């Protein structure tokens, strides 16, 4: 008998099914990651509202502490701030400070240019409530028109 040589074939490359499985896994990961990433970036864009409104929030607290917070303070100029349309950022169109009573005020921030219909043209509203003999507390007002999932915590 002749001896037969066994030739062993070495697989080179990937099979079609292996490639299809990898593509399916990448597709599933992308389907989950993309919406989460978009929410993350939108929340960061809305975060600009907090930083640009800091001066207006402090102006309301200062007016209260000095005893000059009154209901006739209906625009930024009465708080010594720039006009609302001049306080802008990349994603913020305007910042408006208004006194709602002798103990409270609101700061309204209008959003723009985020590329999201859930944010553009909508507002973030901060409410500042003060107590005589105590401090002032700033909260995000639930009447803000930006979706709640994008709003800052405070």
Secondary structure, DSSP 4 states (H G I P E B T S, - for coil): -PPPPPPPPPP-S--HHHHHHHHHHHHHHHHHHHHHHHHHHHHHHHHHHHHHTHHHHHHHHHHHHTT---TT--SGGGGTPPPGGGS--SSEEEEEEEE-SSSEEEEEEEE--SS-TTTTT-EEEEEEEE-TTS-EEEEE-TT--S-GGGS---
